[in-house]
């Protein structure tokens, strides 16, 4: 796995470097004082002023579908599928035999989502009197917050968070507590942005302009996205997460000192090269936090705990490879007809659901539903729910999908997820489907 | 019940001559609502067409297709008698025969001169004197009158605080008519000379002719004593209203926005109105600043799409429109549930009070219903302000989502106004069954409120009902205020 990750990283860097040489733009440069002043002035409205460089020259370094191709080609050289009957019949795209949970195991893991427990996202709808579940749940949430009990919060949020308490609960679970030194740290990062211009900045601008700026839910927060992401790329504390990631940060050498370790720097400083859609990890958080340094801290923590696993190759159960395999296995085991049909018409289900999972469904679900989903990511400290939801969506639209005859038609059936209610879908798939 | 779904309209659009509508699929994309070329179309509907109107759905062209019509401008359709048989296959859809009118043509219908009388099966989409609510000066006049009346009656609604401001009825910024109230305005202006005021022409829309002032010299023209008045008579000076500019609007993402909410009124006495759940916020493309150097920059201050779409940063995908549900989620998440619920309750309150204010003077013709576009601004203290009410809210769309919204709006409006998609009878009780409301919810039903005050079907839950306002004192004797039905 690490080898695969290594070669994937090499490819990304090659792409980045060639873009750099093509456009003759340095990877990093110090800003002239005039430009620094200007940037400081328009710090709060970077969305309206065009950056100095022409953005059309830039391409995103990679898009999720490029990454999917890499994952599809992963093979374990030590593995002989000769005797393993079950895996040989795996119809999906992922060919790496990682251990994934099956439905009985998932039911146990996600026991709080069961039909006998109350859920926000199901039991707070208009038809249900709030006395039955919602009022009590809100009261417990307030108690958890007043006790500042992080573990209790994590347990509590498995049943969903009331809208008004969510911002504080997430902060509690992620151990974010906006101390003066945190605010200072953010200001320091801001100064770094002002003083130095990085090539990845243009990638960030481009990504925001291509995704969040055009999104009906998130366009309002465009300026916050720049403020968070530009600072993020300069934050060397993010390098810490590479200790438990299979990825390694790209290294760059001071001019003329190639190969000399003492002159190596990480590029970008946080070691994370943004890809197409990266800004969508931040966008939903803007509904919860309007203070930039807090928004920044929450995003950074979400990234180093969860999101990094969605775009690096590893064997971790919450890593994207496992999620893909989990999705395919669930679909093949519990909706074999559908899976077979889609495969026959050249519409491998993973090709459609991959982009949902890589973005943790951001930009595909309505925001209130997305936040309910991310509540459970935090509550269970796992991204497996993304794969389960993806399978549940296919199950929900199975009837229509059985009738399509091409990949394009299948994409069309699944193009609009904005009307879906995630909790009922998950409950039906996990707990109410006859298997 | 006729529910004009996509499928139905698509079938209307591609009806070839002589075919029936049964089980035929249309592959045409839903076209934009178009203007009818009156010359080459054959009107076809039952009953006598009121002058200057066109049937909402039943216009058939010689090619055998129907078109939806926008409000016609001075269409000179002869008032011919239309017979049922002239309608080809469309009759199987049981089209409803309401007539769509513009504000110009409605004047013709109800004017004394034409002597026109709407028959029982004809209904129209404007009230005869809607301008009592929709003209900026008359709206303010009616609200001021309403407040004074309540004060005289000793109603607790008209309660004032220590500084003389109404506690519950202060929802319109201080406004004066020009040139009539010029001197009163000057007095007020001098009390806080650093304030900004906004000048709006009474009869225009889409942000036309609006400008901001912070100096008396900028409105010299409207002074009654001004020397220039000797060159023009009072009547040729265009009527303007001048209001205190709300220079502390609630900002999101640093930008100013206003709310566009759709309210359907089926009758004024008893008042029965519905609020469309899918309102939206209109954002400016430029960051807000109260700085005086930017008073002329309309992209900072005016949220009208007609203005913003000419801005450099206008985005055609979302058009600067943000669903009200997003606003609600954002405010609940960042400010808490109580204050958000209170804000939305206040918005509903403001709308109902504005309708009650004009109800006594409205010609409550039983042939009429009207869908208003309410413009509301929220300030940074989360207080809503009523800016104006539009009688002809734009039904064209600037984005794809917008088109779906407006389409559903018209569909739901007609389902409430014309029950069952049958030929209407204006004598019906105007109480549609709950199922046809679509995306509307009952905002206020005077009959229900006066009748059964304890009956609460809608939950008292923010965002899903229009529950009672919290925390305000109310006279328990006036049941009309204690419920929101």
Contacts between the chains, C-beta under 8 A, distances in Angstrom:
chain1	res1	chain2	res2	distance
A	44	B	254	5.8
A	44	B	287	6.9
A	45	B	254	6.5
A	45	B	287	4.7
A	47	B	313	7.6
A	48	B	285	7.4
A	48	B	286	6.6
A	48	B	287	6.9
A	48	B	312	7.9
A	48	B	313	5.4
A	126	B	459	5.7
A	126	B	461	6.8
A	126	B	464	4.4
A	126	B	465	7.4
A	129	B	459	7.6
A	130	B	459	7.5
A	130	B	461	6.6
A	162	B	337	7.5
A	163	B	329	6.4
A	163	B	332	4.3
A	163	B	333	5.5
A	163	B	337	6.8
A	164	B	332	5.4
A	164	B	333	7.0
A	164	B	336	4.8
A	164	B	337	4.1
A	164	B	340	8.0
A	166	B	333	5.9
A	167	B	333	5.8
A	167	B	334	6.8
A	213	B	315	6.6
A	214	B	315	6.6
A	214	B	317	4.5
A	214	B	318	6.7
A	215	B	318	7.2
A	216	B	317	7.8
A	216	B	318	4.9
A	216	B	321	7.8
A	216	B	322	7.3
A	216	B	323	7.2
A	216	B	401	6.2
A	217	B	322	7.9
A	217	B	326	5.9
A	219	B	315	6.7
A	219	B	318	5.1
A	219	B	320	7.8
A	219	B	322	7.6
A	220	B	252	5.5
A	220	B	253	4.3
A	220	B	255	7.2
A	220	B	283	6.4
A	220	B	322	5.7
A	220	B	326	7.9
A	221	B	253	5.2
A	222	B	253	6.8
A	223	B	253	6.0
A	223	B	254	6.3
A	224	B	253	6.8
A	287	B	326	7.8
A	287	B	329	5.9
A	287	B	330	5.2
A	287	B	333	5.4
A	287	B	334	7.8
A	288	B	333	4.9
A	288	B	334	6.9
A	289	B	334	7.5
A	290	B	334	5.5
A	367	B	326	6.7
A	367	B	329	6.2
A	368	B	325	7.6
A	368	B	329	5.4
